[in-house]
Amino acid sequence: MRHLSTVQPDFDARFDELLLFEAAQDPAIDQVVADIVADVKVRGDVALVEYTRRFDDLEVLDASELEIGRDACERALATLPQARRAALVTAAERVRTYHERQRAESWTFHDAQGNELGQRVTALDRVGVYVPGGKAAYPSSVIMNVMPAKVAGVREIVMAVPTPRGERNPLVLAAAALCGVDWVYSIGGAQAIAAMAYGTETLPAVDKIVGPGNAYVAAAKRRVFGVVGIDMIAGPSEILVVSDGKSNPDWVAMDLFSQAEHDELAQAILVSPDRTFIDAVEQSIRRQLPGMSRRDIIKNSLEGRGAFIEVRDLDEACEIVNRVAPEHLELSVEDGEPLLAKIRHAGAIFIGRYASEALGDYCAGPNHVLPTSRTARFSSPLGVYDFQKRSSIIRISREGAAKLGPVAAELAYGEGLTAHARSAEFRMKS
């Protein structure tokens, strides 16, 4: 990991280099995805079957074979080891309870002329959830993407999960059963995104697609946006830990590992005013790394995009946080409240020495689908609000038409829109 200090003359240049990440789409990937999406849009099930054979090495004769029945998901849930099932249930209930507090309600009010103005909140009809399959199987992604949709009142949920060579992950299917997914299909990649966006003879089209995926999935989500809504285009995982120097260095080192193990492009940063503590964490990294199952990925991540940043004080640490706008932020300090008040940009904020990012990934309650690549400056974690839409309510009284009509007409004439003006004036005269 590189060492930076805010007292270095070239700190800003080195810091900007640290944050530099090219998120532009690979033209070669984009072209492949464009062809797949166009093909699925036109040929539907036939294209799905061909791509599933080609990319997932799964021999199916008909698209109907791609559906994983609800009974298979229920069996997966019923046959889970007791401890794992209990953990899954606990996580799902905590996520549901948290998200129930996010649900928006419709509202109206009346102004002085008796006009009724307001907002009607309704849920999306059908949502598609993409879940990575094969070795990268994440039941936590099922919970985090499905539960807020359920709380919002989404009527139907379609889940796509690739099953390479027919390998089904029982924990993912169990999570689908537990969360109440309506349809599960064993398809992946860009073809799954296209199928959910446009619909096929077998898969119903959805209104919004959420969930993580590889570069092909991300490119497909970009391409179908506008036909359907999407959650976000997520970049590599990120964690930034702020410590006052009194944290357990082994804990902090492992917290940095927890995101570095996702991907060689993941970013792990420690910010502290205590150089001795930074050195202790670096020593802990060297000591603990050989024992990690994904040590090569962690090593490449830390060497490529990781950093130790020494700051003058914790106030300056907060300035660094706001410049990074990290996906995950841990405030591993004695009293986090004064720092929290200074943080403007972060996806999820973990406060105190016992608040590990790993708890947020699985069972704390808040969503683990978070903005990455500095997008926390303008976007938020996935939530119930992503599955609700708002319609304006405008009920105008006769008195209101007479009062507001001249205002609308004057502005309409100013814009050269005569029909707008006369539409308002007709009601003034009545």
N, C-alpha and C positions, 0 to 999 in steps of 0.2 A: 504494500500500500504506500502511496506517496504521502509525504509530509508537507503540510502547508502551514504557514503562520501569517496572521493578518498584519504583522509588523514587517514582513518581507516587502521590499520595494516593488517587486513584480507580482504581488499577491493577486491583484485583480485579474491580470492576464492568465495566471496559472489556475485561478478559480474558474474563470470562464471556460478554459480548456477542459477542466474537470467536468463541467456540466454539459459540454458539447455532446449532443447525441443526434445523429442524423436519422430522423424518423421517416424520411421520404420513402415512398414505395419503390421497390426494385422493379424496373420496367419489365424485366423478363417474367417475374412473378405476376405482375399486373396483366400482362398479355395472356398468360396461361389462364388466369382467373377470368378474364373477360370472355375468353372462348368457352370456358366451362359454364359460366352464368348464362350466356346467350344460348348455349346448347340445351341446358336444362329448361330454360324458359320456353323453348320451341318443342322439344321432344319429350319433356316430362319424365315419366316413369322409365321409359326406355333408356334415356340418358343416365338416370340415376343408377340403374342396374349395371350399365357398362362401367361407370366410374367406380362403383363399389367393387366390382371385380378387379378393376385395374389398380386402384390405389389401396384398397383394404384387403386384397387377396381373399375376398369372400365370395364364394360361388353361390349365386342365387339365380333362379330362373325368372322370377317375377317380383315386382316391387312389393307385392303384398307380404313377401317373406322378410322384408326389411323391418316390419313392425314387430316390436317386442311387446307381447301382450301384458295386460295389467296383472294377469295371474302369475307370470314369470317374475314380475317386480315384487308382488306380494310374497311369493315363495322365497325370494332373496332376503326380504325383510324378516320373514319368519325363521329362517335358518341361520341368521347371523349369530355368532357367539354372544352370549348374554351381555358381557361387559361392553362389547362394541355396539350392540343395539342400544343399550342404555345411554352410551355416550352420544350416539346419533340422535336419540330422542331428546336428550337434554339440550344439545346444541340447537336443534330445530325449535324447541319451545322457547329458548332464550332469544333466538333471532326473531321469532314471531312476536314475543312480548315487546321487544324493543321497537319493532316496526309498527306495531299497533298505535304507538304514540305519534307516528308521522302522518297518519291518515288525515287528509284535508276534508272539510265538510263544505257543503254549499251554503251560501249566505246571500241575504238581500237587505236593502235599507230603502227608506222613502225620503225624498228631498222635500223642500218647502212647497213645491207645486204638486206634490202627490205622485211624482214619477217613482216607479220601482226600478231600482238598479241593483245588480248583484252578479253573482258568479255561481254557475252550476257545475259541480264536480262529478265526473263520471269515470268509470274504469274503462280501460281498453277491452275490446271483446276477446282477442286471442293473441297470445304472446308465444314466441319461439325462444327456447333456451338451448344454446349450444354448450355441450359439455365435452371437454377433451376425453379421448378414450385411449385404449391400449395401456402403455406404461404410465402415461400421464393421466391417471384417472383420479378425479377429485370430487368425492361426494360433498365436500364442503361447498363447492361451486353450485351444486344442485340446490342446497339449502339457501345459500345467499342470493341466488337469482330467482328462485321460485317463491320463497316465503313472502317477500315484499309484494310480489304480484298477487299472491293469494289474499294477503291482507288488503290490498287495494280493491279487490273484488273482480279481478280478471276472470272471465267466464271459463276460458279454455286455455290450457297450456300444452304446447307441443315441445317435446325434447328430442334433440338429435345428438347421438353419441356414437362415434365410430367404434366398431368392434373388429379390429384387424384379425384376420384368420378365424373369425368367429369367437374371439376371446371377449367374453362379457365380464365386466367388473361387478361382482355381486353387491359391493357397498354402494356403488353408484345407482344400481337398480333399486336397492333397498331405500336409498334416499328419495328416489323418485316416487316410490310407493308411499313413504311416510309423508312427503310434502303434497301429495295429491296431484301429480302430473297426469294429464288425461291421455296423451299419446306419447309413446317412446319409439323412436326409429333408430336402427343401427346404420346410420349414414354419417359421414364426416366431411371435412374439408369444404372447399368452395361450393361443391354440389349440394351440400346440406343447406348452406345459407341461401343459395338460389332457390332450392325447393321450398323453403319456408317463406321466402319473399314472394314468389310468383305462384306457388301451389302447383301440384301435379295431380294426376288422376288418383293418387293414393294419399298424398300429404295435403292437408288444408293450408291455404295461405294464411299468414299471420299479419298482425298490425305492427309488431315491433320485435326485433331480435336482440337478445342480450346473451352475454356469456363470453368467456375467454377462448382463444384459439391461436393457432400458429399464424405465420405470415400470410398464408393463403386464405385463411379464414378472415383475417383482418382486411385483406385486400377485397374480399368478396363483400364484407360488410360496408366498406367504403362505396363499392359499386352499386349496391342495392339501396343505399340511403336515399330517401326521397320517395321510393316505392313503399318502403317501410321505415319505421324509426329504428334507431340503434342506440345502444347504451353509450358506448365510447370506443375509440380505437386505443387500446391499452398498449403501453410500451413496457420495457423491462421493469421488474420489481425494484423498489427503492426503500431504503431505511436510513434515517438520520437519527443518531443518538446524541443528545446533549447531556453531559455529565458534569457535576460540580467537582469531580475528582474523588468523591467518597463512595462511589458505587463499587460493587464487586467486579473486578476486571474480568473474571471468568464469565460472569453473567453477560456483561456487555459484549465480550468477544463472541459468545454464542448467539446473541441477538443479531450481531452483524452477519454471522454465518446463516442465520435463519432466512435472510433474503438472498444472500449470495448463492445459496445452494439451488435456487430456482433456475438460474441462467447465467452463462458466462458474461452476459451484458447487464446483469443486475448491478445495482449500485448500493454500496454500504459506506456510510460516512460517520465518523465519530468527531464531535466538536466538544472541546473542553478547554478551560483556561489553565489546566494543571498538566504540565509536560510530563511530570513523573507518572501521573496516572495513564497518560497516553502510552508511555513506554511500557507500563505494566500490562495494558491491554494488548500491545503488540507482542509481548512475550507470551501472553496467554494464547494468542492466535497461533503462534508457532508450536506451542505445546499441545494444543487441542486439535489442530488441523489433521494430523496423521490418523486420528481415530474416527474421522467423519466418513460416512459411506459415500458422500458426494464430494470428497476432498478435492478432486481435480477441477470440478466446476467452481467450487468455492475459491480455490487458489487463483484460477484464471479471472474470476470476477473481481476479487480484491486487488489483484495486480493490475488489471485493466482499467477499472473504474472506481476502485475504493480509495479512501483518503482519511488521514488524520488531520484535523484542522485545529491548530492552537489559536485561541482567541484571548483578548485582553481580560474579558470578564463575561458574565452570563448575559448581560445586556447586548454585547456584541454578538454573542452566540445566537440570540434571537434575530438579529439582523441577518446573519448568515442563513438561518432557517427560512426567513421570508424570501431571500434570494433564491434558495434552492426549491422552495415549495414542494417538499417531499411527499411521497405517497404515504409513508409511515413515519411518524415522529415520536420518539421516546424522550420524555423529559425525566431523566434519571437523576433527580435532585432531591434535596431535603424538603423543599417547599416549592411545588410547581405552580401555585396560583399566580404569583407575581410574573412568572415567565409566560404563563398561558395568556395573560392579558395583552402581551406584546406580540403574540403569534397571529398573523393574518392569513398565512397561506400554508395549509397542510391538509392532506386527505383525512388521516386519522391521527389523533393525538393521544398518546399513552402517558399517563401522569404517575410518577412515583416509581420507586425501585422495583416493585413487584408487578408492574404492568408490562408484561412482555408482549411483543407484537404477535407472538404465536397464539396467545389467547384470543386476540382480535380475529385471527384467521379462522378460528374454529367455533368459539362458543361464548365469547363475551356478550355478544348481542348485536352491536352495530355491524353494518355491512362491510365485507372485506373487498368488495368491488370498488376500487378507489382510483382517483385521477393520478396519472403518472406523467413523467416528462414535463414537469412544471405546469401542467394544466390545472393543478389545484389553485392557481391564481384566479381561475374563472369558472371552475366546475366543482361538483360535489360528489360524495359517495352515492352509489346506487341506492335508491330508496323507494318507498311507496309512491312518492310524487312522480317517479319515472313511469309509473303504470296508471296514472290518472291524468285526465285532461280536463281543461276548464273551458266552459262556454259562458260568454257574457249574457246577462239577462237585462233587457231594456224594455220596460213597459211605460209608455208615455201617456199622461193624462191630457185632456183637452187644454187645460191651463198650461201644462208643460209645453205642448206644441206651440201655443201662442207666445210663451216666454222664450223658448229656445230657438224657434223658427227664424227670427231676425238675425240671431247670432250665426246660425248655420248658413243662411242665405247670403249674408254679407261676406263670409269667408269663401263661400262657393263662387260668388261673382268675382272675388279677388283672384281665384284660381282659374277663372274662365270656364267653370263648369255650370252652365246655365240650367241643365236638367236637375242637377243637385239642388240648386237654389229654388227652382220652382216647385220641386217636390216638397220642400220644407214650407214654402209660401202657401201652397194649396191648403195645408192643414192649419195654417194661421188664419185663413179666411173662414174656415168652417166654424 
